């Protein structure tokens, strides 16, 4: 943090940091607890390791964005985008957006996230450029949804449309918040 950070931003970042790491630990423990009470939840060591890696990645991405954030809008945009990316990966790996998780069309959705990750590094997390990147991700999300619909039978159409619409809206919301952060008098990172 710098001296031009909003006075209460440090408090919010500390609170969000506790929620992020504590929530990640709780989410990782949840399947283990469920396995103690029902035979319907069966996770292997690989499942726990993969989910733990996903949670760690999301928390580290939050930490990186929290260090760069100078205004609440930037932090909110980051949390929303990271959360949506996490949920997209989780849904894709757990049940698959298109058919089963092994369906190759599901990889298209992961391409949007790769675009976002590489793009964020290329734009150096600057809010104005992040806003443009998130608009590009929304457009890519719509294109991926359309391609997935063309590749698959109609039984996956509802889930493809739902995920595509929800993610597109979330990327655009995050973009609007990054744009708001870029207009802040405190400035951009």
GIVENVEN-V272184 format. One record per residue. N is the residue number from 1. PHI is phi in whole degrees, -180 to 180 (NA if undefined). Layout:
n/phi
N/PHI
N/PHI
This chain:
n/phi
1/NA
2/-110
3/-69
4/-93
5/-71
6/-57
7/-56
8/-92
9/-63
10/-62
11/-61
12/-65
13/-66
14/-61
15/-64
16/-64
17/-62
18/-63
19/-65
20/-64
21/-70
22/-66
23/-64
24/-63
25/-63
26/-64
27/-64
28/-69
29/-78
30/-55
31/-64
32/-63
33/-63
34/-61
35/-65
36/-76
37/-116
38/-146
39/-86
40/-74
41/-104
42/-132
43/-108
44/-95
45/-60
46/-63
47/-59
48/-65
49/-65
50/-64
51/-65
52/-62
53/-65
54/-63
55/-65
56/-63
57/-61
58/-63
59/-67
60/-68
61/-64
62/-61
63/-59
64/-63
65/-69
66/-65
67/-71
68/-90
69/-62
70/-114
71/-135
72/-58
73/-62
74/-65
75/-65
76/-63
77/-60
78/-66
79/-62
80/-64
81/-66
82/-64
83/-61
84/-66
85/-62
86/-60
87/-65
88/-65
89/-65
90/-60
91/-63
92/-65
93/-76
94/-75
95/-128
96/82
97/-82
98/-111
99/62
100/-84
101/-57
102/-78
103/-62
104/-59
105/-63
106/-65
107/-63
108/-58
109/-66
110/-70
111/-61
112/-63
113/-70
114/-63
115/-57
116/-65
117/-66
118/-66
119/-61
120/-61
121/-67
122/-67
123/-91
124/57
125/60
126/-72
127/-59
128/-64
129/-73
130/-63
131/-60
132/-66
133/-61
134/-67
135/-66
136/-62
137/-65
138/-62
139/-65
140/-64
141/-61
142/-66
143/-64
144/-62
145/-60
146/-64
147/-64
148/-62
149/-65
150/-70
151/-81
152/-117
153/-71
154/-71
155/-69
156/-95
157/-59
158/-64
159/-68
160/-64
161/-65
162/-64
163/-66
164/-63
165/-64
166/-65
167/-65
168/-59
169/-62
170/-67
171/-61
172/-69
173/-63
174/-62
175/-60
176/-63
177/-70
178/-64
179/-62
180/-63
181/-64
182/-66
183/-85
184/-66
185/-67
186/-71
187/103
188/-99
189/-67
